[in-house]
């Protein structure tokens, strides 16, 4: 690289051009830190998946209540694409002013572990954790499968539907298939978790792995049924369905989905604190808690710093499963 001498007319021109180029950034950073009364305008929550899924439902409910504590409207912006990477990447590059936040999950941790992405979850500003979502392994009601072990005796490849090739529930299915030795075929292209469940209903696959909440209505209607819950404890809605630990793989309890709200890296600490306080108040709000209970949400509030630490810990836990996915990609 050539060195540019300091001094002379040419050097001065280059310096001034450079200074003018970064001046808006400098003023922007100063204004972010100095502005009083944050927030003064509406806040956007980016949902990196299509409408109708658990993240979309949770974001809208949180936004409705959180706006009360922030004093400004909160709007939801669905930005599906690339298994959630599109929306998270957009948030990662958004101005660090606190006016754009997003909802992320264990899925993006896995996404970052197994493939190249344009964001780094280790650098985001964490507003706080909201809930723990337990995925379920669902089959059609008339299916011959009653346990995961039945997949091994099926005699042909077992198909699973997914909206993301790096979803944590699919990753768990891959690990189980490798350990048990049955052939697994992943059918993708679905717009979201709800759409992947419809693929199961239409007979396009043998099983699907949506959240328990996403599969609840169809299960109550007798269309599908769960054979396993990917969590450390049984679901209150399906008390007779074993957990992944009870099925023989307690280490896979880590693949349950944690949901947290994040903001772009370098959001000023005072603004992050305001967002965090509003979120924590929301999660204790009587009306919101009542709604969450009726919606079968398992609230698991956690503050900013504790959430950030839990995500770093999750990277360490899930990193060891990378070999399973890499082997699967080669098939």
C-alpha positions in Angstrom: 0.0 0.0 0.0 1.4 3.5 -0.9 2.0 5.9 1.9 0.5 9.4 1.5 2.7 12.2 2.7 1.3 14.6 5.2 1.5 18.1 3.9 1.2 19.8 0.5 -1.9 20.8 -1.4 -2.7 17.2 -2.6 -2.4 15.9 1.0 -4.7 18.7 2.2 -7.3 17.9 -0.4 -7.2 14.2 0.5 -7.5 15.1 4.2 -10.5 17.4 3.6 -12.3 14.9 1.4 -11.7 12.2 4.0 -12.9 14.5 6.8 -16.0 15.5 4.9 -16.8 11.8 4.2 -16.7 10.8 7.9 -18.2 14.0 9.2 -21.8 12.8 9.0 -20.8 9.7 10.9 -19.1 11.7 13.6 -22.1 14.0 13.9 -24.4 11.0 13.9 -22.4 9.3 16.7 -22.5 12.5 18.7 -26.2 13.0 18.2 -27.0 9.5 19.2 -25.2 10.0 22.5 -26.3 13.6 23.2 -30.0 13.5 22.2 -32.2 13.7 25.2 -35.7 12.2 25.6 -35.1 9.0 23.7 -37.2 7.7 22.1 -38.8 10.6 20.2 -40.2 8.7 17.2 -41.5 5.2 16.3 -39.4 2.2 16.8 -39.3 -0.7 14.3 -39.0 -4.3 15.2 -37.5 -6.5 12.4 -38.9 -10.0 12.3 -36.6 -12.1 10.1 -39.4 -14.5 9.2 -42.8 -14.5 7.5 -45.9 -13.4 9.4 -47.8 -16.0 11.5 -44.9 -17.8 13.2 -44.0 -17.7 16.9 -41.5 -14.9 16.5 -44.0 -12.7 14.6 -46.8 -13.3 17.1 -44.4 -12.6 20.0 -43.0 -9.5 18.5 -46.5 -8.0 17.8 -47.6 -8.7 21.3 -44.4 -7.3 22.9 -44.6 -4.3 20.6 -48.1 -3.5 21.6 -47.3 -3.4 25.3 -43.8 -2.1 25.1 -44.9 1.0 23.2 -46.9 2.0 26.3 -43.8 2.1 28.4 -41.7 3.9 25.7 -44.4 6.4 24.8 -43.9 5.9 21.0 -45.5 3.6 18.4 -43.8 0.3 17.6 -44.2 -1.1 14.1 -43.4 -4.6 13.0 -41.4 -5.2 9.8 -41.3 -8.7 8.5 -38.2 -9.4 6.5 -38.0 -13.1 5.6 -35.2 -14.6 3.5 -32.2 -16.8 3.7 -33.5 -18.7 6.7 -33.6 -15.5 8.8 -30.2 -14.1 7.7 -31.7 -11.3 5.6 -33.5 -9.6 8.4 -30.7 -10.1 10.9 -28.1 -8.7 8.4 -30.3 -5.7 7.8 -30.5 -5.0 11.5 -26.7 -5.5 11.9 -26.1 -2.7 9.4 -28.8 -0.4 10.6 -27.9 2.9 12.4 -26.9 2.3 16.0 -29.6 4.7 17.3 -31.9 2.3 19.1 -34.8 3.1 16.7 -34.5 -0.3 15.0 -34.4 -3.5 17.0 -35.1 -7.1 16.1 -36.1 -10.5 17.4 -33.5 -13.2 17.1 -33.2 -16.8 18.3 -31.0 -19.9 18.7 -31.6 -20.5 15.0 -29.3 -17.6 14.0 -26.6 -18.9 16.4 -26.6 -22.1 14.5 -26.7 -20.2 11.2 -23.5 -18.3 12.1 -21.8 -21.5 13.2 -22.4 -23.6 10.1 -22.1 -21.0 7.3 -20.7 -17.7 6.4 -23.0 -14.8 7.3 -22.8 -11.0 7.1 -23.5 -10.4 10.8 -22.0 -11.4 14.1 -24.4 -12.2 17.0 -21.5 -11.9 19.4 -21.4 -8.1 18.6 -25.1 -7.2 18.8 -26.4 -5.1 21.6 -28.8 -7.4 23.6 -32.0 -5.8 24.9 -33.2 -8.9 26.7 -34.5 -12.4 26.5 -38.3 -13.0 26.2 -39.1 -16.6 26.1 -38.1 -20.2 25.6 -39.9 -22.0 22.7 -40.0 -25.7 22.7 -40.1 -27.3 19.2 -42.1 -30.5 18.8 -41.6 -33.4 16.4 -45.0 -33.8 14.8 -46.4 -36.5 12.5 -49.8 -36.9 10.8 -52.4 -38.5 13.1 -52.7 -41.6 10.9 -48.9 -42.0 10.7 -47.4 -45.3 11.8 -44.7 -43.4 13.8 -45.3 -43.3 17.6 -41.7 -42.7 18.7 -38.6 -41.4 17.2 -37.2 -44.9 17.2 -39.9 -45.9 14.6 -38.0 -43.8 12.0 -35.3 -46.4 11.9 -37.6 -49.2 10.9 -39.5 -47.2 8.3 -37.5 -48.9 5.5 -37.1 -45.8 3.4 -35.9 -42.2 3.8 -37.8 -40.1 6.3 -38.7 -36.7 5.1 -38.9 -33.5 7.2 -40.2 -30.1 6.2 -38.4 -26.9 7.1 -38.4 -23.2 6.4 -34.7 -22.9 7.3 -31.9 -25.4 6.7 -30.2 -24.2 9.9 -33.2 -24.3 12.3 -32.3 -25.7 15.6 -35.0 -28.3 15.5 -33.8 -29.5 12.1 -30.3 -29.6 13.4 -31.5 -31.8 16.3 -33.2 -34.1 13.8 -30.0 -34.4 11.8 -28.0 -35.3 14.9 -30.6 -37.9 15.9 -30.7 -39.4 12.3 -26.9 -39.7 12.3 -26.8 -41.3 15.8 -29.7 -43.7 15.0 -28.6 -44.4 11.4 -31.8 -43.7 9.5 -31.8 -41.8 6.2 -33.2 -38.2 6.5 -34.3 -36.1 3.6 -35.0 -32.4 4.2 -37.7 -30.7 2.1 -37.2 -27.0 2.2 -38.7 -24.0 0.4 -41.4 -23.3 3.0 -42.0 -19.7 3.9 -42.2 -20.2 7.7 -42.9 -22.7 10.4 -46.7 -22.6 9.8 -46.2 -23.3 6.1 -43.9 -26.2 6.9 -46.6 -27.8 9.1 -49.0 -27.5 6.2 -46.5 -29.5 4.2 -46.9 -32.3 6.8 -50.7 -32.1 6.6 -50.6 -32.4 2.8 -48.4 -35.5 3.1 -45.3 -34.0 1.6 -43.2 -35.2 4.5 -43.3 -37.7 7.3 -42.6 -35.2 10.1 -42.2 -31.5 10.9 -40.6 -29.7 13.8 -42.5 -26.5 14.5 -42.9 -24.9 17.9 -45.4 -26.6 20.2 -47.5 -23.5 20.0 -47.4 -23.5 16.1 -48.6 -27.2 16.0 -51.1 -26.9 18.9 -54.2 -26.0 17.0 -53.8 -28.8 14.4 -53.0 -31.3 17.1 -56.1 -30.3 19.0 -58.1 -30.8 15.8 -56.7 -34.3 15.5 -54.8 -33.6 12.2 -51.3 -34.1 13.6 -49.8 -35.4 16.8 -46.5 -34.9 18.6 -44.1 -37.8 19.3 -41.4 -35.8 21.1 -40.8 -32.4 22.6 -37.4 -30.8 22.1 -37.0 -29.4 25.6 -35.9 -30.2 29.2 -39.4 -30.7 30.5 -42.7 -32.0 29.1 -45.2 -29.6 27.6 -48.3 -28.8 29.6 -50.3 -29.2 26.4 -48.9 -32.7 25.7 -48.1 -34.2 29.1 -47.9 -37.7 27.6 -45.3 -36.8 25.0 -41.7 -37.5 26.0 -38.9 -34.9 26.0 -35.8 -35.4 23.9 -34.0 -36.3 27.1 -36.5 -39.0 27.9 -36.2 -40.3 24.4 -32.5 -40.8 25.0 -30.7 -37.6 24.1 -30.5 -35.2 27.1 -27.7 -33.3 25.5 -30.0 -32.1 22.7 -32.1 -30.1 25.2 -29.9 -27.2 24.2 -31.7 -27.1 20.8 -34.8 -25.6 22.3 -35.4 -22.1 21.0 -34.6 -19.1 23.1 -36.0 -15.8 21.8 -34.3 -12.4 22.5 -34.5 -8.9 21.3 -31.4 -7.3 19.9 -30.2 -3.9 18.5 -27.4 -2.9 16.2 -23.9 -3.0 17.6 -22.7 0.2 19.3 -26.1 1.4 20.4 -25.4 3.8 23.3 -25.7 2.2 26.7 -28.2 4.7 28.0 -30.6 4.0 25.1 -30.1 0.3 25.4 -31.0 0.6 29.1 -34.2 2.4 28.2 -35.2 -0.4 25.8 -34.2 -3.0 28.3 -36.3 -1.5 31.1 -39.3 -1.1 28.8 -39.0 -4.8 27.7 -38.7 -6.0 31.3 -41.8 -4.0 32.3 -43.6 -5.5 29.4 -42.8 -9.0 30.4 -44.3 -8.3 33.9 -47.3 -6.4 32.6 -50.5 -8.1 33.9 -52.3 -7.9 30.6 -49.3 -9.2 28.7 -48.7 -12.0 31.1 -52.3 -13.0 30.8 -52.1 -13.0 27.0 -48.8 -15.0 27.1 -50.5 -17.7 29.3 -53.4 -17.9 26.9 -51.1 -18.1 24.0 -49.0 -20.9 25.6 -45.9 -18.8 25.7 -43.2 -19.9 28.2 -41.9 -16.5 29.3 -38.3 -16.5 30.5 -37.3 -12.9 31.1 -33.6 -12.1 31.2 -31.8 -8.7 31.2 -29.4 -7.3 28.7 -26.0 -8.4 30.1 -27.3 -11.8 31.2 -28.8 -12.5 27.8 -25.6 -11.5 26.0 -23.6 -13.9 28.2 -26.1 -16.7 27.6 -25.7 -16.3 23.8 -21.9 -16.5 24.1 -22.4 -19.7 26.2 -24.8 -21.1 23.6 -22.1 -20.7 20.9 -19.8 -22.9 22.9 -22.4 -25.6 23.5 -23.7 -25.8 19.9 -20.3 -25.5 18.2 -19.5 -29.1 18.9 -22.5 -30.2 16.7 -21.1 -28.5 13.6 -19.6 -31.7 12.3 -23.0 -33.3 12.0 -24.3 -30.6 9.8 -21.2 -30.5 7.7 -21.4 -34.3 7.1 -25.1 -33.9 6.2 -24.3 -31.2 3.6 -21.9 -33.5 1.9 -24.7 -36.0 1.2 
